[in-house]
Amino acid sequence: MKLELKGITKRFGSLVANDHIDLVVEPGQVHSLLGENGAGKSTLMNVLYGLYQPTEGTILVNDKPATFSGPGEAMASGIGMVHQHFMLVPVFTVAENVALGNESVGAGGLLNLSETRTRIRQISDQYGFDVDPDAIVEELPVGVQQRVEIIKALVRDAEVLILDEPTAVLTPKETDELLGIMGQLKADGKSIVFISHKLREVKAVSDVITVIRRGKVVGTAEPGASTTELASLMVGRSVSLTLQKAPAAPGEVTFSVRDLTVRAANGQHVVDGLSFDIAKGEILAIAGVQGNGQTELTEAIMGLQEHVSGSITLDGEELLGRSVRDVIKEGVGFVPEDRSVEGLVGTFSVAENLILNRYDEAPFARGLTMRPAVIEKNAQEKIAEYDVRTQSASAAAGTLSGGNQQKVVMAREFSRPLKLFIASQPTRGVDVGSIEFLHKRIVAERDGGTPVMIVSTELDEVLELADRIAVLYRGRLMGIVPADTSRDVLGLMMAGMHADEALAQATELQGGDQ
Amino acid sequence: MSTVTTAAPGRSAAPAGAVRSWKTPILLSVLAVVALLVFGAGAPRNNVTFRLSDPNDAIVLPDLVLPAVATGWLTAVMLAALAVLAVLAVRRGSAVPVWLVAVFAVLFLIGFLTWVVGSANNPNVALYGLLAGSVTLAVPLIFGSLSGVLSERSGVVNIAIEGQLLFGAFAAAVAASVSGSAIVGLFAAALAGVIVSFLLAVFSIRYIVNQVIVGVVLNVLVSGLTGFLFSSVLSKDAETWNSPPRLPVLSIPVLSEIPILGPILFEQTIVGYLMYIAVAVIYVALFRSRWGLRTRAVGEHPKAADTLGVNVNRMRFMNVLLAGVVAGVGGSFFTLVSVSGFGRDMTAGQGYIALAALIFGRWNPIGAFFAALLFGFATNLSNVLSLLGTPVPDQFLRMLPYVVTVFAVAGLVGRSRAPGASGIPYVKG
């Protein structure tokens, strides 16, 4: 099936999310849409899928104009979509999810799921999905849930499959498997629209690459193009993808974690017997797939978790059992993983958010009153220093873009002398330009002699920042390895293999290739 | 209450040294001590008679006569043993098994009944009447909670059950009085429920007003409106407006003669039979039909349903209207079955108890049915006990249903999980 978008424009009020976008997807082709967060990729796909109506422009299916008033009509035309946030009902079985909206009904309006089950098994066998139709979706690993989404589209005879940031939630191994599945689908004559901002993956699978920036198509590229070329096309200026940082000069060890165990309410050990040290002036990156205990680890250090045992010491002081306020006063800076919910108060102004950790101290407070003039002046300085793009210091923090929100959080945490800096997902959802800036700030903090702990699920970021890498799997430490460890080894560790085994297996594989 | 942490998929069951919850064993131990002191040490020195069937029945079962002291001590000791088992289970690191709590509840009930009836001036109670009366009193609660199931499973919180019941009761009384037919009253009640539901649906779905607030406002509106009409019209000429004929009791021959169960299942009015049918039909439809699948999808993850071409808000609208039909019919119970005639605010908060039954029954029609039965039993028990003349003050007895409600909803529910999108309006985009 050939799909063509002609002059698609989508406006939300005064905001132009898509500006006269032209795109042609040929049958049996993987067409990548590359662009930063907020460039308008998802909006464009939602227009194509009938979730939004275009303000201007037409969609052509096999050279015939088509309008989709809803996803139902888009699906009927052979368009299927796997959303970034899965559209699966968590408490339903796989079969129920697949059948929904397209149910076969027997006598008396009762559901007949056996037909759906058969179709699921068929597709599952054909592509090697290994999906049980009767499993409850919320109990499945993320990678399998994604396959359920693909099955949903295939059951509806999709000819064009839109994959919106499909690798964001996957382990490196799962990502490889997904890229393999995309190859199979392509071989079957399906077209795939692959949306991503990860250059490596885009280069690996694409036939054609279209780059979008600020709602406009800024160019097309061959998969052979170099990553720097693609990156500068995406950002609109030349960016250095590799961070220039001096080798670490670790000093004395001031931060130690011993036998740290965190239990969830149901008794599961979400962090299981962790022990590690961080020295002054080094960055320890905690790698691992989302949900393997990273959140609980950082929260345990900050005093945000119940049911914690073990020991956490900073400069010889025990942090465990102290209140969050105490931990902050000890000199721990913390960038939580979800800036909009935990890092900022969205309805407060930028200026207020910049002093959330010091609002009751001089010079921002005097007695019972706060001093707006001082707070405002502080805000102006930080906004200039961190290049925060905001209309004013009194704008609500929630109105800023992701990257600028993150700069506000970082500016606040770096605004006082630190004995330990912890950042969870410091650059998630942040544009490439800001990533560069934020990474430089983190390295500067390290060079100033602060122990730094970075939690990231993005392997690229881990490799970029780390002086040493600790890999977490199901709350356990798979080992701490040097920063120059290969992606393959890290991938195996993230899937639950201990460092030495992973190293041995990776070497063996490499040997086999040669 | 407790922190919920995201677990990595596929992680296995709780390892040793789990976070223990001592709530259940502590509660059970306290109750066991109460049982030892009150049912055992404080037992009245006489025999307690439970009558199992009416002397006029076709099959007459002999009366059950229990010595209060022995029964009291026996139940109390067994309760204490169960409490110890619960403590041991938690010490081992596992949860208190459900059967243990269930057996405990039944034993406690037997002990309590023996004690309280034995302490009465007349230690003699008709058990068959107590049970049949519980079901009768539970009828409006069951309709109310089924209405809640329909509405909340599709994602709309239905606080307006109280208003739907009251307006149904009012409409049934007026329509039946004017037409002279109780069946007309029944239809009028359903319509009245739909009217309240329509307002709930328009405001909460179309205009995205907070669902809880709309529900409460509707309850107050219906209370005020029916109260005004009652004093200005109904009580002025009760002959014309407020003397509805009652729905006849339809006994099914032979089956209604079965001891104890017969009167409960086969000696009901149309409303009573409709109640049993509604529970079964709604249960099957919700979990086995296309409509049910879509309803649950819309209530759990509306966006997922939308991306598959299901019209979320239409689905919700229809469900809320249907909920109105069910609650309206339940309201007719008050004026066509229970008493003959409408009284100001006669539903007396039953709609809220129905809401509690919905939660206690975990948003499941059958669960809600049994939860409502429990609350009906508590209400009827307080009625029967006050007639027997127990030493417990009347006011405390009348608190019983509400105390049971609070304990049931707060303590014994465990992890009751509401539909994911209940109370959250769906806005596209």
Interface residues (C-beta under 8 A of the other chain):
Chain A: Y49 L51 Y52 G70 P71 G72 E73 M75 M81 H83 F86 M87 L88 V89 P90 V91 F92 E96 N97 A99 L100 G101 N102 E103 V105 G108 G109 L110 L111 E139 L140 P141 V142 K152 R263 A264 A265 N266 G267 Q268 H269 V270 V289 G291 N292 G293 T295 E296 Q305 E306 H307 R474 G475
Chain B: S2 T3 V4 T5 T6 A7 A8 P9 G10 R11 A14 P15 G17 A18 V19 R20 G93 V284 A285 R288 S289 R290 W291 G292 L293 R294 R296 A297 E300 H301 K303 A304 A305 D306 T307 L308 G309 V310 G420 K428 G429
